[in-house]
Amino acid sequence: MPIPQFFDFSSIILHPSSFIPTVSSSIQPLIHAIEQADSPDRLIGAVQALVAAQSEASIPTLISVLGYNNPGAAAVAMKGLVQMGAIAVSPLMDLLDDYNYGARAYAIRALAAIANPRALDILLSTAETDFAPSVRRAATKGVGSLQWFQLPPDQVAAAQTRAFETLNQVSQDPDWSLRYAAVVGLQTLATSLEPSQSAPFHAQILARLKQVAETDSDFAVQSRARMALNVLEQSSTRDVQTAAPTSR
């Protein structure tokens, strides 16, 4: 029997804004093999073969696999989508499954790993309000590590401000694991700042990390905040030394 599927693949075809690339004759058999797989191992193998093809036409099928009752296959599909990079971002956002926890978790992790700033709104809302802590953690870390250079220059500061506000909010969450993820996000956000904007914004991030390091109720969160502060301070010292004129 085929592997049960918890993601309605027909929704990909009917969704008005769905990404529907042309499926080539070389890809169709690989997709068919996934649909007909009759064991968990065969499904994983079929997904691996589709991922190896590195075809844009495979994206909707890989997204559908995120919702299958097979964590191994879903993990392979997620890695394949991450390898696709920016071209997978819009399909992932369009086909995000709000009713399948597993599929949504993998999709958010994929968006966070791809780090394209087009996913900012979804990552922010997920980090703030999603009901699943593991999904919120993935989104929170992803918020800080977005590739801001892909935005128009006049949009970067506003987007990073929104990211900081969300990370600051999550760093006060009752769940220690979310506060920990927020510290990681704050560190990566600080690292990504351009020199022209780093002074006031960098100071805000350092102030929040210092507060967490001194007052958080969980030792692991405190320790991670101290580590972030050390890394950022060492980075700042190197930058100053690099910028300083050398004596002759």
N, CA, C and O of each residue as an XYZ file, in Angstrom:
992
protein
N       0.849     -1.209      0.000
C       0.000      0.000      0.000
C       0.872      1.241      0.000
O       1.951      1.239      0.592
N       0.413      2.316     -0.665
C       1.185      3.567     -0.646
C       1.268      4.137      0.756
O       0.383      3.904      1.580
N       2.320      4.878      1.028
C       2.490      5.522      2.332
C       1.380      6.550      2.544
O       1.099      7.330      1.635
N       0.731      6.575      3.734
C      -0.307      7.586      3.988
C       0.256      8.986      3.843
O       1.407      9.247      4.195
N      -0.563      9.881      3.323
C      -0.159     11.261      3.127
C      -1.106     12.170      3.896
O      -2.324     12.074      3.748
N      -0.546     13.052      4.717
C      -1.365     13.968      5.491
C      -1.453     15.335      4.841
O      -2.118     16.230      5.363
N      -0.795     15.503      3.719
C      -0.831     16.780      2.996
C      -1.663     16.565      1.743
O      -1.356     15.668      0.958
N      -2.689     17.345      1.533
C      -3.567     17.194      0.378
C      -2.882     17.763     -0.857
O      -2.878     18.975     -1.071
N      -2.304     16.885     -1.665
C      -1.554     17.339     -2.831
C      -2.450     18.076     -3.817
O      -1.967     18.914     -4.579
N      -3.750     17.778     -3.815
C      -4.643     18.461     -4.746
C      -4.706     19.950     -4.472
O      -5.000     20.740     -5.369
N      -4.427     20.343     -3.215
C      -4.466     21.771     -2.896
C      -3.383     22.529     -3.630
O      -3.519     23.726     -3.884
N      -2.304     21.838     -3.974
C      -1.241     22.482     -4.737
C      -1.747     22.852     -6.119
O      -1.364     23.888     -6.662
N      -2.593     22.028     -6.686
C      -3.089     22.272     -8.034
C      -4.183     23.333     -8.031
O      -4.299     24.119     -8.972
N      -4.981     23.351     -6.972
C      -6.136     24.239     -6.962
C      -5.840     25.604     -6.360
O      -6.585     26.554     -6.602
N      -4.776     25.723     -5.587
C      -4.469     26.989     -4.924
C      -4.202     28.064     -5.972
O      -3.345     27.866     -6.833
N      -4.907     29.198     -5.930
C      -4.779     30.200     -6.985
C      -3.398     30.806     -7.096
O      -3.001     31.226     -8.183
N      -2.650     30.865     -5.997
C      -1.332     31.489     -6.067
C      -0.213     30.458     -6.029
O       0.949     30.798     -5.805
N      -0.576     29.177     -6.253
C       0.417     28.128     -6.132
C       1.464     28.207     -7.224
O       1.238     28.730     -8.315
N       2.616     27.665     -6.881
C       3.736     27.592     -7.803
C       3.596     26.287     -8.569
O       3.727     25.219     -7.971
N       3.336     26.334     -9.876
C       3.114     25.121    -10.653
C       4.060     25.114    -11.848
O       3.669     25.540    -12.934
N       5.289     24.644    -11.679
C       6.216     24.602    -12.791
C       5.867     23.476    -13.750
O       5.131     22.556    -13.394
N       6.381     23.546    -14.932
C       6.191     22.485    -15.905
C       7.018     21.280    -15.488
O       8.214     21.401    -15.226
N       6.380     20.117    -15.426
C       7.070     18.900    -15.020
C       7.616     18.219    -16.262
O       6.850     17.834    -17.146
N       8.916     18.067    -16.337
C       9.537     17.463    -17.512
C       9.370     15.953    -17.479
O       9.069     15.371    -16.437
N       9.568     15.334    -18.621
C       9.428     13.882    -18.720
C      10.466     13.157    -17.875
O      10.241     12.016    -17.472
N      11.602     13.799    -17.599
C      12.631     13.155    -16.784
C      12.301     13.193    -15.295
O      12.778     12.355    -14.530
N      11.487     14.162    -14.885
C      11.132     14.304    -13.476
C       9.873     13.517    -13.130
O       9.741     13.025    -12.009
N       8.964     13.397    -14.063
C       7.682     12.745    -13.787
C       7.839     11.338    -13.212
O       7.133     11.004    -12.260
N       8.737     10.492    -13.746
C       8.893      9.161    -13.144
C       9.372      9.214    -11.692
O       9.002      8.360    -10.886
N      10.190     10.210    -11.356
C      10.671     10.341     -9.980
C       9.533     10.736     -9.042
O       9.449     10.254     -7.913
N       8.666     11.611     -9.519
C       7.489     11.993     -8.735
C       6.554     10.802     -8.583
O       6.006     10.565     -7.506
N       6.378     10.057     -9.666
C       5.504      8.876     -9.638
C       6.037      7.850     -8.637
O       5.258      7.202     -7.938
N       7.360      7.701     -8.565
C       7.947      6.742     -7.630
C       7.622      7.108     -6.188
O       7.419      6.227     -5.353
N       7.574      8.395     -5.894
C       7.196      8.839     -4.548
C       5.739      8.505     -4.269
O       5.404      8.005     -3.195
N       4.881      8.780     -5.231
C       3.450      8.536     -5.046
C       3.142      7.051     -4.883
O       2.165      6.692     -4.225
N       3.965      6.185     -5.474
C       3.703      4.748     -5.454
C       4.549      3.987     -4.438
O       4.422      2.767     -4.331
N       5.395      4.669     -3.701
C       6.259      3.983     -2.732
C       5.417      3.209     -1.726
O       4.468      3.747     -1.156
N       5.771      1.939     -1.509
C       4.951      1.078     -0.652
C       5.649      0.681      0.646
O       5.215     -0.248      1.326
N       6.723      1.378      0.989
C       7.379      1.149      2.276
C       8.110      2.428      2.667
O       8.443      3.244      1.808
N       8.358      2.602      3.957
C       9.076      3.811      4.387
C      10.437      3.964      3.717
O      10.810      5.061      3.301
N      11.181      2.858      3.614
C      12.512      2.940      3.010
C      12.438      3.298      1.531
O      13.250      4.081      1.039
N      11.483      2.736      0.832
C      11.350      3.059     -0.593
C      10.940      4.519     -0.787
O      11.370      5.176     -1.735
N      10.117      5.005      0.110
C       9.727      6.410      0.016
C      10.945      7.312      0.214
O      11.143      8.270     -0.533
N      11.750      7.002      1.217
C      12.955      7.807      1.451
C      13.868      7.765      0.231
O      14.398      8.793     -0.190
N      14.050      6.573     -0.334
C      14.891      6.451     -1.520
C      14.349      7.236     -2.696
O      15.110      7.855     -3.439
N      13.029      7.213     -2.868
C      12.414      7.950     -3.976
C      12.575      9.455     -3.785
O      12.821     10.187     -4.744
N      12.435      9.910     -2.547
C      12.613     11.344     -2.275
C      14.067     11.743     -2.509
O      14.335     12.807     -3.066
N      15.000     10.903     -2.091
C      16.418     11.189     -2.327
C      16.708     11.322     -3.818
O      17.470     12.196     -4.231
N      16.102     10.456     -4.623
C      16.315     10.516     -6.072
C      15.759     11.810     -6.653
O      16.374     12.415     -7.531
N      14.598     12.235     -6.165
C      14.010     13.478     -6.659
C      14.858     14.680     -6.241
O      15.064     15.605     -7.026
N      15.338     14.661     -5.019
C      16.207     15.751     -4.554
C      17.472     15.827     -5.401
O      17.922     16.916     -5.757
N      18.043     14.669     -5.721
C      19.283     14.633     -6.500
C      19.105     15.227     -7.890
O      20.070     15.701     -8.490
N      17.879     15.207     -8.405
C      17.627     15.762     -9.738
C      17.765     17.277     -9.760
O      17.993     17.862    -10.819
N      17.630     17.920     -8.600
C      17.791     19.376     -8.486
C      16.954     20.127     -9.523
O      17.431     21.044    -10.191
N      15.699     19.709     -9.634
C      14.801     20.325    -10.610
C      13.801     21.239     -9.914
O      13.222     20.880     -8.889
N      13.609     22.411    -10.479
C      12.619     23.344     -9.943
C      11.225     22.727     -9.954
O      10.392     23.036     -9.102
N      10.981     21.852    -10.925
C       9.669     21.216    -11.040
C       9.379     20.257     -9.893
O       8.235     19.843     -9.708
N      10.404     19.899     -9.122
C      10.199     18.962     -8.015
C       9.710     19.646     -6.747
O       9.315     18.970     -5.796
N       9.728     20.964     -6.717
C       9.445     21.687     -5.471
C       8.060     21.376     -4.893
O       7.975     21.082     -3.700
N       6.962     21.424     -5.676
C       5.660     21.113     -5.069
C       5.595     19.718     -4.462
O       4.989     19.528     -3.408
N       6.212     18.745     -5.118
C       6.202     17.386     -4.579
C       7.024     17.302     -3.301
O       6.607     16.654     -2.340
N       8.174     17.942     -3.278
C       8.986     17.939     -2.061
C       8.241     18.606     -0.909
O       8.339     18.163      0.235
N       7.503     19.660     -1.206
C       6.707     20.311     -0.161
C       5.620     19.368      0.338
O       5.337     19.325      1.536
N       5.012     18.618     -0.566
C       3.975     17.677     -0.144
C       4.548     16.602      0.772
O       3.872     16.150      1.695
N       5.796     16.189      0.522
C       6.429     15.148      1.333
C       6.636     15.617      2.772
O       6.702     14.793      3.685
N       6.738     16.916      2.981
C       6.892     17.434      4.342
C       5.744     17.002      5.241
O       5.905     16.919      6.458
N       4.589     16.727      4.653
C       3.428     16.339      5.436
C       3.172     14.850      5.496
O       2.187     14.420      6.097
N       4.038     14.049      4.885
C       3.867     12.597      4.942
C       4.180     12.087      6.348
O       4.908     12.719      7.113
N       3.611     10.935      6.659
C       3.854     10.306      7.956
C       5.153      9.505      7.903
O       5.177      8.305      8.175
N       6.228     10.201      7.547
C       7.540      9.563      7.419
C       8.600     10.630      7.703
O       9.018     11.337      6.787
N       9.037     10.755      8.949
C       9.991     11.814      9.302
C      11.279     11.767      8.493
O      11.846     12.812      8.173
N      11.748     10.560      8.155
C      12.971     10.451      7.367
C      12.816     11.065      5.995
O      13.688     11.801      5.533
N      11.700     10.763      5.337
C      11.444     11.325      4.012
C      11.246     12.831      4.097
O      11.724     13.573      3.240
N      10.540     13.283      5.132
C      10.304     14.720      5.292
C      11.617     15.471      5.500
O      11.806     16.562      4.963
N      12.519     14.884      6.280
C      13.810     15.535      6.517
C      14.621     15.636      5.228
O      15.269     16.652      4.976
N      14.586     14.582      4.412
C      15.295     14.611      3.127
C      14.691     15.674      2.219
O      15.414     16.424      1.562
N      13.359     15.737      2.186
C      12.685     16.739      1.354
C      13.028     18.149      1.815
O      13.260     19.038      0.996
N      13.060     18.350      3.131
C      13.398     19.676      3.654
C      14.807     20.080      3.230
O      15.023     21.213      2.799
N      15.760     19.169      3.347
C      17.134     19.471      2.934
C      17.193     19.785      1.440
O      17.936     20.667      1.008
N      16.399     19.050      0.656
C      16.362     19.323     -0.773
C      15.826     20.706     -1.084
O      16.333     21.390     -1.973
N      14.805     21.117     -0.356
C      14.244     22.460     -0.557
C      15.248     23.535     -0.158
O      15.356     24.569     -0.817
N      15.977     23.287      0.919
C      17.003     24.250      1.337
C      18.076     24.373      0.259
O      18.553     25.471     -0.025
N      18.454     23.245     -0.341
C      19.444     23.270     -1.417
C      18.940     24.064     -2.623
O      19.728     24.692     -3.329
N      17.639     24.036     -2.854
C      17.064     24.805     -3.961
C      17.238     26.310     -3.731
O      17.361     27.080     -4.684
N      17.248     26.711     -2.485
C      17.484     28.111     -2.174
C      16.307     29.011     -2.464
O      15.161     28.656     -2.186
N      16.584     30.174     -3.021
C      15.585     31.235     -3.168
C      14.374     30.822     -3.984
O      13.270     31.302     -3.728
N      14.557     29.938     -4.966
C      13.408     29.567     -5.810
C      12.361     28.774     -5.038
O      11.223     28.653     -5.491
N      12.730     28.231     -3.875
C      11.767     27.466     -3.080
C      11.001     28.331     -2.092
O      10.048     27.855     -1.475
N      11.391     29.584     -1.927
C      10.803     30.426     -0.885
C       9.331     30.711     -1.145
O       8.495     30.461     -0.277
N       9.000     31.227     -2.319
C       7.597     31.549     -2.618
C       6.700     30.324     -2.558
O       5.631     30.400     -1.952
N       7.084     29.179     -3.164
C       6.246     27.988     -3.027
C       6.047     27.561     -1.578
O       4.941     27.184     -1.190
N       7.100     27.615     -0.780
C       6.967     27.240      0.628
C       5.988     28.153      1.350
O       5.187     27.684      2.158
N       6.043     29.440      1.070
C       5.132     30.376      1.726
C       3.701     30.187      1.222
O       2.756     30.246      2.009
N       3.535     29.961     -0.081
C       2.200     29.785     -0.648
C       1.532     28.511     -0.153
O       0.318     28.478      0.051
N       2.331     27.458      0.041
C       1.776     26.144      0.361
C       1.951     25.776      1.829
O       1.801     24.610      2.196
N       2.265     26.749      2.663
C       2.449     26.488      4.088
C       1.167     25.903      4.671
O       0.090     26.483      4.533
N       1.292     24.761      5.318
C       0.132     24.041      5.839
C      -0.103     24.423      7.301
O       0.661     24.031      8.183
N      -1.169     25.192      7.547
C      -1.465     25.646      8.904
C      -2.082     24.553      9.775
O      -2.185     24.717     10.991
N      -2.494     23.438      9.165
C      -3.229     22.415      9.910
C      -2.413     21.148     10.156
O      -2.842     20.278     10.914
N      -1.262     21.036      9.536
C      -0.405     19.875      9.739
C       0.843     20.346     10.465
O       1.701     21.002      9.875
N       0.945     20.013     11.743
C       2.055     20.492     12.566
C       3.399     20.083     11.984
O       4.314     20.901     11.891
N       3.522     18.810     11.588
C       4.796     18.325     11.069
C       5.220     19.048      9.810
O       6.366     19.481      9.689
N       4.288     19.180      8.864
C       4.606     19.852      7.602
C       4.984     21.303      7.843
O       5.934     21.811      7.247
N       4.246     21.964      8.710
C       4.537     23.374      8.998
C       5.911     23.518      9.649
O       6.662     24.436      9.320
N       6.238     22.621     10.563
C       7.530     22.691     11.239
C       8.675     22.561     10.243
O       9.635     23.330     10.285
N       8.570     21.589      9.351
C       9.630     21.401      8.351
C       9.707     22.597      7.404
O      10.801     23.022      7.030
N       8.561     23.138      7.017
C       8.556     24.280      6.093
C       9.196     25.510      6.731
O       9.967     26.219      6.084
N       8.878     25.761      7.992
C       9.473     26.908      8.685
C      10.976     26.711      8.843
O      11.749     27.655      8.678
N      11.390     25.491      9.160
C      12.833     25.225      9.267
C      13.524     25.453      7.923
O      14.631     25.988      7.869
N      12.863     25.044      6.846
C      13.444     25.256      5.519
C      13.572     26.746      5.219
O      14.614     27.194      4.740
N      12.523     27.513      5.496
C      12.572     28.961      5.254
C      13.659     29.620      6.101
O      14.369     30.509      5.631
N      13.782     29.182      7.340
C      14.816     29.751      8.212
C      16.210     29.432      7.687
O      17.102     30.278      7.736
N      16.398     28.213      7.186
C      17.716     27.812      6.685
C      18.058     28.500      5.369
O      19.214     28.852      5.136
N      17.069     28.692      4.514
C      17.310     29.395      3.249
C      17.691     30.842      3.519
O      18.520     31.417      2.813
N      17.075     31.432      4.553
C      17.445     32.772      5.050
C      17.150     33.895      4.067
O      17.815     34.931      4.085
N      16.160     33.696      3.216
C      15.775     34.763      2.293
C      14.833     35.727      3.014
O      13.860     35.274      3.616
N      15.084     37.035      2.975
C      14.268     37.985      3.737
C      12.824     38.100      3.268
O      12.015     38.734      3.946
N      12.474     37.504      2.123
C      11.063     37.491      1.733
C      10.216     36.735      2.751
O       9.006     36.946      2.833
N      10.842     35.865      3.516
C      10.115     35.085      4.522
C      10.016     35.808      5.860
O       9.541     35.229      6.836
N      10.455     37.057      5.921
C      10.501     37.771      7.201
C       9.154     37.792      7.904
O       9.078     37.457      9.087
N       8.092     38.175      7.210
C       6.783     38.295      7.854
C       6.332     36.970      8.461
O       5.841     36.935      9.589
N       6.500     35.879      7.708
C       6.091     34.567      8.204
C       6.939     34.160      9.403
O       6.412     33.646     10.390
N       8.237     34.383      9.325
C       9.106     34.011     10.439
C       8.803     34.836     11.686
O       8.821     34.309     12.798
N       8.526     36.127     11.507
C       8.195     36.973     12.658
C       6.911     36.511     13.334
O       6.875     36.338     14.552
N       5.862     36.313     12.548
C       4.582     35.911     13.138
C       4.677     34.533     13.778
O       4.068     34.284     14.819
N       5.440     33.637     13.157
C       5.610     32.298     13.721
C       6.393     32.356     15.024
O       6.031     31.692     15.996
N       7.452     33.135     15.051
C       8.259     33.267     16.267
C       7.440     33.831     17.422
O       7.650     33.461     18.578
N       6.514     34.719     17.110
C       5.740     35.388     18.154
C       4.548     34.573     18.637
O       4.240     34.579     19.829
N       3.870     33.868     17.726
C       2.544     33.359     18.086
C       2.283     31.891     17.792
O       1.237     31.387     18.202
N       3.164     31.173     17.110
C       2.848     29.787     16.768
C       2.648     28.965     18.037
O       3.292     29.213     19.056
N       1.754     27.988     17.964
C       1.430     27.205     19.161
C       2.493     26.164     19.489
O       2.547     25.677     20.618
N       3.342     25.815     18.522
C       4.321     24.746     18.725
C       5.684     25.331     19.088
O       6.262     26.061     18.283
N       6.210     25.034     20.263
C       7.499     25.605     20.673
C       8.640     25.307     19.703
O       9.473     26.178     19.454
N       8.696     24.091     19.150
C       9.807     23.760     18.254
C       9.762     24.593     16.981
O      10.803     24.971     16.445
N       8.554     24.878     16.497
C       8.413     25.712     15.302
C       8.799     27.150     15.632
O       9.462     27.819     14.840
N       8.384     27.618     16.799
C       8.759     28.974     17.221
C      10.277     29.104     17.366
O      10.856     30.126     16.997
N      10.913     28.070     17.903
C      12.377     28.125     18.053
C      13.062     28.244     16.697
O      13.974     29.052     16.524
N      12.622     27.440     15.743
C      13.227     27.487     14.409
C      13.037     28.860     13.777
O      13.964     29.410     13.183
N      11.835     29.408     13.906
C      11.561     30.726     13.327
C      12.370     31.811     14.024
O      12.873     32.728     13.376
N      12.496     31.707     15.341
C      13.229     32.720     16.107
C      14.692     32.769     15.691
O      15.242     33.848     15.472
N      15.318     31.612     15.583
C      16.711     31.583     15.128
C      16.820     32.104     13.697
O      17.771     32.803     13.347
N      15.824     31.750     12.871
C      15.854     32.186     11.483
C      15.731     33.686     11.318
O      16.323     34.263     10.406
N      14.969     34.322     12.193
C      14.776     35.779     12.111
C      16.113     36.514     12.177
O      16.325     37.489     11.456
N      17.000     36.053     13.028
C      18.271     36.746     13.193
C      19.276     36.493     12.094
O      20.217     37.269     11.927
N      19.095     35.418     11.337
C      20.123     35.024     10.369
C      19.724     35.268      8.920
O      20.342     34.713      8.012
N      18.706     36.084      8.690
C      18.295     36.376      7.318
C      19.398     37.119      6.566
O      20.194     37.847      7.158
N      19.423     36.919      5.267
C      20.439     37.552      4.412
C      19.931     38.930      3.994
O      19.339     39.100      2.928
N      20.179     39.895      4.855
C      19.612     41.230      4.684
C      20.089     41.915      3.406
O      19.398     42.789      2.882
N      21.239     41.539      2.906
C      21.765     42.177      1.697
C      20.876     41.931      0.482
O      21.011     42.612     -0.534
N      19.965     40.957      0.585
C      19.064     40.688     -0.527
C      17.907     41.685     -0.592
O      17.170     41.716     -1.578
N      17.745     42.493      0.447
C      16.719     43.534      0.441
C      17.259     44.800     -0.218
O      18.469     45.025     -0.222
N      16.368     45.635     -0.778
C      16.809     46.959     -1.228
C      17.408     47.715     -0.045
O      16.889     47.608      1.066
N      18.475     48.471     -0.247
C      19.160     49.144      0.864
C      18.246     49.990      1.744
O      18.452     50.076      2.955
N      17.231     50.619      1.135
C      16.367     51.496      1.924
C      15.355     50.729      2.779
O      14.605     51.339      3.540
N      15.326     49.394      2.661
C      14.397     48.590      3.456
C      15.084     47.823      4.583
O      14.420     47.254      5.449
N      16.404     47.809      4.568
C      17.141     46.961      5.506
C      16.938     47.398      6.953
O      16.643     46.567      7.812
N      17.092     48.683      7.234
C      17.012     49.162      8.618
C      15.653     48.859      9.240
O      15.580     48.404     10.382
N      14.578     49.109      8.498
C      13.234     48.854      9.028
C      13.019     47.366      9.279
O      12.427     46.982     10.287
N      13.497     46.534      8.366
C      13.328     45.090      8.521
C      14.113     44.580      9.726
O      13.609     43.756     10.490
N      15.333     45.060      9.900
C      16.135     44.624     11.037
C      15.562     45.136     12.357
O      15.685     44.475     13.388
N      14.943     46.304     12.327
C      14.288     46.814     13.533
C      13.139     45.900     13.938
O      12.972     45.589     15.118
N      12.354     45.473     12.964
C      11.258     44.533     13.248
C      11.810     43.224     13.806
O      11.247     42.649     14.737
N      12.910     42.763     13.232
C      13.526     41.528     13.714
C      13.974     41.685     15.166
O      13.748     40.796     15.987
N      14.604     42.808     15.480
C      15.060     43.041     16.850
C      13.883     43.082     17.816
O      13.950     42.505     18.901
N      12.811     43.756     17.431
C      11.648     43.861     18.315
C      11.066     42.485     18.629
O      10.689     42.207     19.767
N      10.997     41.630     17.616
C      10.479     40.285     17.846
C      11.426     39.470     18.712
O      10.985     38.791     19.640
N      12.722     39.528     18.423
C      13.695     38.783     19.219
C      13.711     39.279     20.663
O      13.845     38.482     21.592
N      13.578     40.565     20.850
C      13.510     41.128     22.199
C      12.283     40.600     22.937
O      12.351     40.267     24.120
N      11.164     40.528     22.224
C       9.930     40.015     22.822
C      10.075     38.543     23.199
O       9.716     38.142     24.306
N      10.601     37.747     22.279
C      10.735     36.311     22.537
C      11.760     36.046     23.642
O      11.659     35.049     24.356
N      12.735     36.927     23.782
C      13.744     36.738     24.834
C      13.156     36.889     26.233
O      13.845     36.654     27.225
N      11.885     37.279     26.317
C      11.194     37.406     27.601
C      10.090     36.361     27.762
O       9.283     36.441     28.689
N      10.059     35.381     26.854
C       9.017     34.356     26.886
C       9.181     33.458     28.119
O      10.305     33.239     28.571
N       8.081     32.939     28.664
C       8.198     32.028     29.808
C       8.981     30.751     29.503
O       9.577     30.164     30.407
N       8.988     30.316     28.248
C       9.681     29.089     27.849
C      11.185     29.371     27.702
O      11.587     30.184     26.869
N      11.999     28.706     28.499
C      13.444     28.973     28.478
C      14.057     28.651     27.120
O      14.991     29.327     26.688
N      13.538     27.618     26.438
C      14.127     27.236     25.154
C      13.894     28.308     24.094
O      14.713     28.480     23.191
N      12.783     29.026     24.201
C      12.527     30.131     23.277
C      13.418     31.328     23.603
O      13.897     32.014     22.700
N      13.637     31.574     24.882
C      14.557     32.656     25.262
C      15.970     32.345     24.763
O      16.689     33.235     24.309
N      16.349     31.093     24.853
C      17.659     30.658     24.364
C      17.765     30.904     22.861
O      18.766     31.438     22.381
N      16.724     30.510     22.120
C      16.716     30.732     20.669
C      16.788     32.216     20.340
O      17.438     32.608     19.371
N      16.124     33.043     21.143
C      16.154     34.491     20.911
C      17.554     35.053     21.108
O      17.966     35.958     20.382
N      18.278     34.533     22.073
C      19.663     34.971     22.287
C      20.516     34.639     21.063
O      21.316     35.460     20.612
N      20.339     33.429     20.532
C      21.060     33.046     19.310
C      20.703     33.999     18.172
O      21.574     34.450     17.429
N      19.410     34.298     18.048
C      18.968     35.213     17.004
C      19.533     36.612     17.165
O      19.911     37.247     16.180
N      19.594     37.099     18.398
C      20.156     38.432     18.648
C      21.636     38.484     18.279
O      22.110     39.471     17.717
N      22.354     37.421     18.598
C      23.779     37.391     18.254
C      23.978     37.437     16.739
O      24.794     38.215     16.246
N      23.238     36.609     15.999
C      23.414     36.588     14.544
C      22.935     37.892     13.915
O      23.504     38.343     12.922
N      21.901     38.498     14.480
C      21.443     39.791     13.968
C      22.527     40.845     14.153
O      22.808     41.617     13.236
N      23.131     40.879     15.326
C      24.192     41.857     15.584
C      25.367     41.657     14.639
O      25.976     42.624     14.181
N      25.680     40.412     14.351
C      26.800     40.109     13.460
C      26.541     40.597     12.043
O      27.474     40.933     11.313
N      25.268     40.634     11.657
C      24.924     40.968     10.272
C      24.815     42.469     10.009
O      24.634     42.877      8.861
N      24.922     43.294     11.044
C      24.714     44.731     10.878
C      25.810     45.371     10.039
O      26.986     45.027     10.160
N      25.409     46.300      9.194
C      26.368     47.078      8.417
C      27.039     48.115      9.325
O      26.416     48.600     10.270
N      28.301     48.459      9.048
C      29.000     49.438      9.896
C      28.258     50.759     10.044
O      28.305     51.378     11.107
N      27.576     51.197      8.993
C      26.898     52.496      9.034
C      25.737     52.530     10.013
O      25.344     53.602     10.474
N      25.183     51.363     10.336
C      24.031     51.337     11.228
C      24.335     50.649     12.548
O      23.457     50.543     13.405
N      25.549     50.184     12.723
C      25.821     49.301     13.845
C      25.853     50.006     15.199
O      25.526     49.389     16.212
N      26.236     51.271     15.244
C      26.461     51.910     16.545
C      25.246     51.885     17.470
O      25.315     51.233     18.512
N      24.122     52.568     17.147
C      22.998     52.564     18.091
C      22.300     51.210     18.174
O      21.915     50.767     19.256
N      22.139     50.558     17.030
C      21.419     49.289     16.988
C      22.219     48.206     17.709
O      21.665     47.420     18.479
N      23.505     48.172     17.457
C      24.387     47.210     18.107
C      24.344     47.397     19.619
O      24.352     46.422     20.372
N      24.299     48.636     20.055
C      24.240     48.924     21.490
C      22.956     48.379     22.109
O      22.975     47.867     23.228
N      21.846     48.487     21.389
C      20.575     47.951     21.888
C      20.652     46.440     22.074
O      20.198     45.901     23.083
N      21.231     45.772     21.089
C      21.338     44.317     21.168
C      22.248     43.911     22.323
O      21.921     43.001     23.085
N      23.384     44.583     22.452
C      24.301     44.275     23.550
C      23.643     44.510     24.905
O      23.843     43.736     25.842
N      22.859     45.579     25.005
C      22.184     45.881     26.267
C      21.199     44.779     26.633
O      21.109     44.377     27.794
N      20.466     44.295     25.643
C      19.500     43.231     25.919
C      20.213     41.934     26.296
O      19.797     41.245     27.227
N      21.280     41.603     25.579
C      22.028     40.390     25.902
C      22.630     40.477     27.302
O      22.644     39.491     28.039
N      23.124     41.648     27.663
C      23.687     41.824     29.002
C      22.616     41.644     30.070
O      22.862     41.049     31.119
N      21.428     42.163     29.790
C      20.323     42.015     30.744
C      19.956     40.544     30.919
O      19.732     40.079     32.036
N      19.899     39.818     29.800
C      19.590     38.386     29.869
C      20.679     37.649     30.642
O      20.384     36.798     31.481
N      21.935     37.978     30.359
C      23.053     37.307     31.027
C      23.028     37.518     32.532
O      23.493     36.663     33.287
N      22.493     38.642     32.973
C      22.504     38.976     34.398
C      21.239     38.561     35.135
O      21.278     38.302     36.338
N      20.115     38.496     34.421
C      18.841     38.346     35.130
C      18.008     37.131     34.742
O      17.047     36.813     35.442
N      18.339     36.443     33.655
C      17.477     35.332     33.248
C      17.456     34.255     34.333
O      18.454     34.012     35.011
N      16.307     33.624     34.476
C      16.131     32.635     35.540
C      16.766     31.289     35.218
O      16.900     30.446     36.105
N      17.157     31.075     33.971
C      17.717     29.787     33.571
C      19.220     29.925     33.312
O      19.659     30.828     32.601
N      19.994     29.018     33.900
C      21.452     29.100     33.771
C      21.904     28.931     32.322
O      22.834     29.608     31.883
N      21.253     28.032     31.572
C      21.650     27.799     30.181
C      21.457     29.054     29.334
O      22.288     29.370     28.483
N      20.365     29.762     29.572
C      20.099     30.994     28.822
C      21.115     32.067     29.202
O      21.641     32.768     28.337
N      21.390     32.190     30.503
C      22.409     33.144     30.955
C      23.760     32.851     30.296
O      24.433     33.758     29.806
N      24.142     31.586     30.293
C      25.440     31.203     29.733
C      25.507     31.502     28.244
O      26.529     31.966     27.740
N      24.406     31.232     27.542
C      24.398     31.495     26.093
C      24.470     32.988     25.822
O      25.107     33.407     24.855
N      23.837     33.790     26.644
C      23.911     35.244     26.478
C      25.325     35.749     26.737
O      25.809     36.631     26.027
N      25.991     35.196     27.751
C      27.376     35.596     28.028
C      28.287     35.220     26.862
O      29.177     35.982     26.485
N      28.053     34.032     26.297
C      28.850     33.618     25.150
C      28.631     34.560     23.969
O      29.583     34.936     23.284
N      27.380     34.939     23.733
C      27.071     35.871     22.643
C      27.777     37.204     22.854
O      28.332     37.775     21.916
N      27.754     37.696     24.088
C      28.431     38.961     24.389
C      29.934     38.862     24.126
O      30.532     39.777     23.560
N      30.537     37.747     24.539
C      31.974     37.570     24.322
C      32.309     37.550     22.836
O      33.272     38.179     22.397
N      31.502     36.819     22.068
C      31.743     36.726     20.625
C      31.621     38.097     19.971
O      32.459     38.479     19.155
N      30.577     38.832     20.332
C      30.352     40.146     19.719
C      31.416     41.155     20.139
O      31.850     41.977     19.332
N      31.833     41.093     21.395
C      32.868     42.022     21.858
C      34.208     41.727     21.188
O      34.943     42.649     20.833
N      34.528     40.445     21.015
C      35.761     40.077     20.317
C      35.711     40.519     18.861
O      36.707     40.979     18.303
N      34.543     40.373     18.258
C      34.382     40.798     16.868
C      34.558     42.305     16.738
O      35.186     42.782     15.793
N      33.999     43.059     17.694
C      34.138     44.519     17.670
C      35.594     44.934     17.836
O      36.058     45.873     17.188
N      36.310     44.234     18.704
C      37.727     44.544     18.919
C      38.532     44.316     17.647
O      39.388     45.126     17.291
N      38.250     43.200     16.960
C      38.952     42.918     15.704
C      38.649     43.977     14.661
O      39.535     44.395     13.916
N      37.380     44.417     14.608
C      37.001     45.440     13.629
C      37.747     46.749     13.885
O      38.208     47.405     12.951
N      37.860     47.121     15.165
C      38.560     48.356     15.519
C      40.033     48.256     15.148
O      40.615     49.199     14.611
N      40.630     47.101     15.441
C      42.043     46.913     15.123
C      42.283     46.939     13.622
O      43.296     47.463     13.156
N      41.349     46.373     12.869
C      41.480     46.359     11.415
C      41.361     47.758     10.844
O      42.058     48.121      9.896
N      40.455     48.549     11.442
C      40.210     49.901     10.929
C      41.288     50.888     11.348
O      41.464     51.920     10.700
N      42.014     50.587     12.423
C      43.018     51.526     12.931
C      44.182     51.638     11.959
O      44.617     50.629     11.403
N      44.700     52.858     11.742
C      45.850     53.018     10.847
C      47.100     52.397     11.453
O      47.315     52.469     12.663
N      47.900     51.804     10.628
C      49.129     51.184     11.114
C      50.245     52.217     11.153
O      50.352     53.069     10.271
N      51.079     52.129     12.194
C      52.202     53.066     12.314
C      53.358     52.601     11.449
O      53.574     51.401     11.281
N      54.089     53.536     10.910
C      55.224     53.203     10.039
C      56.516     53.632     10.715
O      57.597     53.446     10.155
